[in-house]
Amino acid sequence: MKLGYIIIYVTDVSKTVKQYQNAFGLDVRYCHECGMYTELATGKTVLAFSGEGFAQCNGLTVKPNRVGDVAPAMHVSFTVDDVASVCEKAVAAGMVLVVAPTKKPWGQTVAYLQDCNGCYIEIGTQVSG
């Protein structure tokens, strides 16, 4: 078994995808013609955004992600070489810096951002060892 996709249900797929493209330079891997589902090229595990209505089509009920609400009990994590410069670019793209880059006792540098949906994003260096 392997993790293939992380799908986040959002109000505005296009706005979310544009923010992630501007913040992290990610390319679109696939976009459904209806505009309610888009995958980003994020390596072996695909990050995708789907309209909240698609959750209902799949028989799911979700708590909508909203800025100002308590963030979902999860976050997406990107591994990078330079946490500070990635955070600067993300903030310029409209993301909010929640926790500035911090060196952890195990040697990893980590920062946390919040996207236009209120979801947390971790930007961190590779964990060594």
ZAMARGU-4260 file (C-alpha; in steps of 0.2 Angstrom, whole numbers, plus 5000, padded with zeros to 4 digits):
<rodrens>
0) 5000/5000/5000 | 5006/5018/4997 | 4999/5035/4999 | 4993/5042/4982 | 4983/5057/4985
5) 4979/5071/4998 | 4963/5079/4993 | 4957/5095/5002 | 4939/5101/5000 | 4939/5120/4997
10) 4926/5133/4992 | 4936/5140/4978 | 4947/5127/4969 | 4954/5140/4956 | 4959/5153/4969
15) 4967/5139/4980 | 4977/5132/4966 | 4983/5149/4960 | 4989/5153/4978 | 4998/5137/4979
20) 5006/5140/4962 | 5011/5157/4966 | 5017/5153/4984 | 5027/5137/4979 | 5029/5137/4960
25) 5019/5121/4958 | 5013/5115/4941 | 4995/5108/4938 | 4996/5090/4935 | 4978/5088/4931
30) 4962/5099/4930 | 4945/5092/4927 | 4936/5102/4914 | 4922/5107/4927 | 4935/5116/4937
35) 4930/5108/4953 | 4945/5096/4955 | 4963/5100/4952 | 4979/5090/4956 | 4996/5098/4958
40) 5012/5090/4953 | 5020/5087/4970 | 5029/5071/4967 | 5024/5053/4971 | 5010/5059/4983
45) 4998/5071/4974 | 4990/5086/4982 | 4973/5089/4975 | 4959/5102/4979 | 4941/5098/4976
50) 4926/5108/4977 | 4916/5105/4993 | 4901/5099/4983 | 4911/5085/4977 | 4912/5078/4995
55) 4893/5076/4994 | 4894/5068/4977 | 4905/5055/4985 | 4893/5052/5000 | 4904/5062/5012
60) 4900/5076/5024 | 4914/5088/5028 | 4917/5102/5039 | 4921/5117/5028 | 4938/5125/5029
65) 4937/5143/5033 | 4949/5157/5037 | 4945/5163/5055 | 4939/5146/5060 | 4949/5133/5070
70) 4960/5125/5057 | 4958/5107/5052 | 4967/5095/5063 | 4980/5091/5050 | 4992/5100/5039
75) 5001/5098/5023 | 5020/5097/5024 | 5033/5102/5010 | 5051/5098/5012 | 5063/5112/5005
80) 5081/5117/5007 | 5078/5136/5012 | 5063/5137/5023 | 5064/5156/5025 | 5064/5160/5007
85) 5049/5149/5003 | 5040/5157/5017 | 5043/5174/5011 | 5037/5169/4993 | 5021/5161/5001
90) 5017/5177/5011 | 5019/5187/4996 | 5006/5175/4988 | 4994/5179/5002 | 4997/5165/5014
95) 4999/5170/5032 | 5015/5165/5042 | 5008/5157/5058 | 5025/5151/5065 | 5041/5158/5059
100) 5055/5147/5054 | 5062/5138/5070 | 5076/5126/5072 | 5070/5110/5081 | 5080/5100/5093
105) 5082/5086/5080 | 5090/5098/5068 | 5075/5101/5056 | 5070/5119/5053 | 5051/5121/5052
110) 5038/5135/5049 | 5020/5135/5048 | 5008/5145/5036 | 4990/5146/5033 | 4982/5146/5016
115) 4967/5155/5009 | 4956/5142/5016 | 4963/5142/5034 | 4973/5126/5031 | 4990/5124/5039
120) 5005/5121/5028 | 5022/5115/5036 | 5038/5121/5027 | 5052/5111/5033 | 5070/5105/5029
125) 5072/5086/5027 | 5074/5077/5044 | 5091/5070/5045 | 5095/5053/5051
</rodrens>
